[in-house]
Structure formats: structure tokens, C-alpha cells
Amino acid sequence: MLREYEISKPASLRGYPLHRMVAELTKNEPSLFSDEGATMLVRTESTIDAEPKQIKELEAGQLTAFELRGCVSKKRKGKHIYPPTGDWRARHQWLQNKAGAHGFEILSLHSSSKMVRIEDQHRSFKIDQTDFTGILKVTDESLFTAALIKGIGSTAKTFGFGMLVI
């Protein structure tokens, strides 16, 4: 059963240390997390010794506001290619493409983006961070539920990207 937990944290705690904490908390089971500043949301099938929050269940045709932190990229020859930071059209198109494959359509959308540095124990690199907010309409309940479980996009989920927050 999928559960979502809201856990307090220092607002300055981000990136790789946050990933390591979530991995340890969920015993390295698959999970998604979203950094909310002074709290983090952790979505997992693992049981955590905390009170889970109710996850909204939406049916086809229902509308909801959403947030998503995504890493917008295309892969070419094994390398990630990011659109220019100010190219909101490419980012909106990326999410429109993901929406259809994940059982929803976008009715309104806003985004902001920047390049962020990710540092772990062995390396340091930059990735695209695009924060989306908007209104979506569920078109396929099973695909949408899978998106809530597995996230959206394939890049940087380990670092708190890809969790669709509704």
C-alpha cells in the first residue's frame, strides 16, 4: 500500500544528504520525496514509524492543483542535454508529453527553472531544476496512480525530483 509521510527537517538540509536520509528511512526501498523547506514529503510502500497522510485518489475527469520538480532533459549519446534556462516552451512541452503518458492533461501551467549543483560523496555536477505548478485533469486513473507511485521523468529522482504532489 502506498503511503505518504510529512517529516520535519531543517530547511537548510537538501540534496544528497536528504537522499541518504530517505534511503535509510525506507531501507532502500523505492520511494519518492519532495523537499518542502521545513518539511519533506516521502511517498513509499515501506512502513515508516510515523503517521501517514491520506493520498488523494482521483477519478477520470477530476481536476486538481499540482506541483512537480522535474529535471527536463533529453539524452543524446548517453549525455543529458538541457534546454536553455529561459526556454519555458520546451519545459512546458516536456511536461505535456509526460502528461499524456501518465494519465492526465494539463489545463494550466507555470514553470520556473535554474541549473542546480548536486554534490555527493564522490562527485559534483549540475542539472536542470524546473518547478512546475498548475491544474491537471485526470484522464486515466490507473496511469495517474502509477505516476503517483513511480514519479515523472527519469532523471534526478534520487535527489528529490519527479514526485507529483497533488
C-alpha positions as a Python dict, from the first residue, in 0.01 Angstrom:
ca = {
    (1, 'M'): (0, 0, 0),
    (2, 'L'): (130, 343, -93),
    (3, 'R'): (180, 582, 197),
    (4, 'E'): (286, 946, 221),
    (5, 'Y'): (459, 1092, 524),
    (6, 'E'): (530, 1452, 617),
    (7, 'I'): (852, 1473, 817),
    (8, 'S'): (1003, 1783, 978),
    (9, 'K'): (1359, 1875, 883),
    (10, 'P'): (1597, 2170, 896),
    (11, 'A'): (1519, 2396, 599),
    (12, 'S'): (1889, 2401, 505),
    (13, 'L'): (1905, 2022, 464),
    (14, 'R'): (1893, 1948, 90),
    (15, 'G'): (2038, 1740, -188),
    (16, 'Y'): (2244, 1429, -135),
    (17, 'P'): (2225, 1423, 249),
    (18, 'L'): (1845, 1434, 224),
    (19, 'H'): (1852, 1148, -28),
    (20, 'R'): (2067, 938, 209),
    (21, 'M'): (1826, 1002, 498),
    (22, 'V'): (1524, 897, 291),
    (23, 'A'): (1705, 585, 165),
    (24, 'E'): (1791, 483, 519),
    (25, 'L'): (1441, 563, 645),
    (26, 'T'): (1281, 343, 375),
    (27, 'K'): (1551, 72, 399),
    (28, 'N'): (1648, 149, 38),
    (29, 'E'): (1302, 54, -87),
    (30, 'P'): (1171, 255, -384),
    (31, 'S'): (1045, 594, -274),
    (32, 'L'): (991, 949, -390),
    (33, 'F'): (1043, 1260, -184),
    (34, 'S'): (977, 1628, -215),
    (35, 'D'): (1170, 1896, -25),
    (36, 'E'): (911, 2136, 114),
    (37, 'G'): (1155, 2357, 308),
    (38, 'A'): (1099, 2286, 679),
    (39, 'T'): (936, 1952, 595),
    (40, 'M'): (971, 1681, 336),
    (41, 'L'): (707, 1456, 186),
    (42, 'V'): (810, 1093, 149),
    (43, 'R'): (595, 865, -66),
    (44, 'T'): (671, 495, -32),
    (45, 'E'): (523, 149, 10),
    (46, 'S'): (757, 100, 308),
    (47, 'T'): (625, 146, 659),
    (48, 'I'): (782, 435, 848),
    (49, 'D'): (731, 485, 1220),
    (50, 'A'): (520, 797, 1167),
    (51, 'E'): (158, 878, 1092),
    (52, 'P'): (93, 856, 715),
    (53, 'K'): (-105, 1124, 532),
    (54, 'Q'): (-401, 1034, 317),
    (55, 'I'): (-311, 1038, -53),
    (56, 'K'): (-582, 1182, -274),
    (57, 'E'): (-744, 931, -504),
    (58, 'L'): (-873, 1095, -819),
    (59, 'E'): (-1106, 955, -1080),
    (60, 'A'): (-1103, 1026, -1451),
    (61, 'G'): (-1241, 1373, -1516),
    (62, 'Q'): (-1140, 1520, -1179),
    (63, 'L'): (-925, 1833, -1156),
    (64, 'T'): (-654, 1913, -904),
    (65, 'A'): (-374, 2161, -850),
    (66, 'F'): (-26, 2011, -858),
    (67, 'E'): (343, 2077, -803),
    (68, 'L'): (630, 1893, -967),
    (69, 'R'): (1005, 1944, -952),
    (70, 'G'): (1142, 1796, -1271),
    (71, 'C'): (1473, 1765, -1447),
    (72, 'V'): (1392, 1849, -1807),
    (73, 'S'): (1638, 1682, -2040),
    (74, 'K'): (1687, 1469, -2346),
    (75, 'K'): (1956, 1206, -2373),
    (76, 'R'): (2191, 1205, -2670),
    (77, 'K'): (2477, 958, -2689),
    (78, 'G'): (2443, 894, -2315),
    (79, 'K'): (2462, 1262, -2218),
    (80, 'H'): (2184, 1476, -2077),
    (81, 'I'): (2101, 1778, -2290),
    (82, 'Y'): (1911, 2054, -2106),
    (83, 'P'): (1711, 2331, -2274),
    (84, 'P'): (1832, 2686, -2205),
    (85, 'T'): (1715, 2810, -1864),
    (86, 'G'): (1475, 3069, -2009),
    (87, 'D'): (1313, 2827, -2257),
    (88, 'W'): (979, 2775, -2084),
    (89, 'R'): (817, 2647, -2404),
    (90, 'A'): (1049, 2344, -2416),
    (91, 'R'): (977, 2273, -2049),
    (92, 'H'): (601, 2300, -2094),
    (93, 'Q'): (621, 2072, -2399),
    (94, 'W'): (825, 1819, -2199),
    (95, 'L'): (555, 1807, -1930),
    (96, 'Q'): (272, 1796, -2187),
    (97, 'N'): (440, 1487, -2338),
    (98, 'K'): (481, 1327, -1995),
    (99, 'A'): (119, 1408, -1901),
    (100, 'G'): (-32, 1205, -2184),
    (101, 'A'): (180, 902, -2092),
    (102, 'H'): (86, 936, -1723),
    (103, 'G'): (-291, 963, -1746),
    (104, 'F'): (-356, 1335, -1720),
    (105, 'E'): (-378, 1652, -1924),
    (106, 'I'): (-251, 1996, -1828),
    (107, 'L'): (-515, 2269, -1807),
    (108, 'S'): (-292, 2547, -1673),
    (109, 'L'): (81, 2556, -1621),
    (110, 'H'): (355, 2779, -1483),
    (111, 'S'): (723, 2695, -1453),
    (112, 'S'): (1049, 2839, -1331),
    (113, 'S'): (1389, 2688, -1392),
    (114, 'K'): (1753, 2709, -1297),
    (115, 'M'): (2062, 2494, -1304),
    (116, 'V'): (2150, 2347, -963),
    (117, 'R'): (2467, 2185, -837),
    (118, 'I'): (2436, 1833, -697),
    (119, 'E'): (2716, 1717, -473),
    (120, 'D'): (2751, 1372, -328),
    (121, 'Q'): (3042, 1193, -166),
    (122, 'H'): (3230, 1136, -491),
    (123, 'R'): (3123, 1392, -749),
    (124, 'S'): (2973, 1729, -825),
    (125, 'F'): (2760, 1813, -1127),
    (126, 'K'): (2486, 2048, -1247),
    (127, 'I'): (2135, 1953, -1356),
    (128, 'D'): (1823, 2135, -1467),
    (129, 'Q'): (1569, 2207, -1195),
    (130, 'T'): (1229, 2306, -1327),
    (131, 'D'): (950, 2371, -1078),
    (132, 'F'): (605, 2328, -1230),
    (133, 'T'): (271, 2434, -1079),
    (134, 'G'): (-67, 2415, -1241),
    (135, 'I'): (-401, 2244, -1275),
    (136, 'L'): (-436, 1897, -1424),
    (137, 'K'): (-728, 1678, -1525),
    (138, 'V'): (-707, 1302, -1474),
    (139, 'T'): (-776, 1113, -1799),
    (140, 'D'): (-674, 757, -1697),
    (141, 'E'): (-694, 654, -1331),
    (142, 'S'): (-452, 361, -1349),
    (143, 'L'): (-182, 556, -1537),
    (144, 'F'): (-225, 850, -1299),
    (145, 'T'): (-194, 625, -994),
    (146, 'A'): (124, 478, -1143),
    (147, 'A'): (260, 833, -1184),
    (148, 'L'): (194, 900, -815),
    (149, 'I'): (381, 581, -725),
    (150, 'K'): (675, 595, -968),
    (151, 'G'): (706, 967, -1035),
    (152, 'I'): (751, 1158, -1358),
    (153, 'G'): (1072, 1171, -1555),
    (154, 'S'): (1376, 955, -1517),
    (155, 'T'): (1650, 1197, -1414),
    (156, 'A'): (1737, 1301, -1057),
    (157, 'K'): (1461, 1117, -867),
    (158, 'T'): (1732, 1023, -620),
    (159, 'F'): (1771, 1392, -542),
    (160, 'G'): (1403, 1472, -484),
    (161, 'F'): (1284, 1524, -841),
    (162, 'G'): (985, 1363, -1012),
    (163, 'M'): (730, 1347, -729),
    (164, 'L'): (390, 1470, -844),
    (165, 'V'): (243, 1649, -541),
    (166, 'I'): (-135, 1693, -553),
}
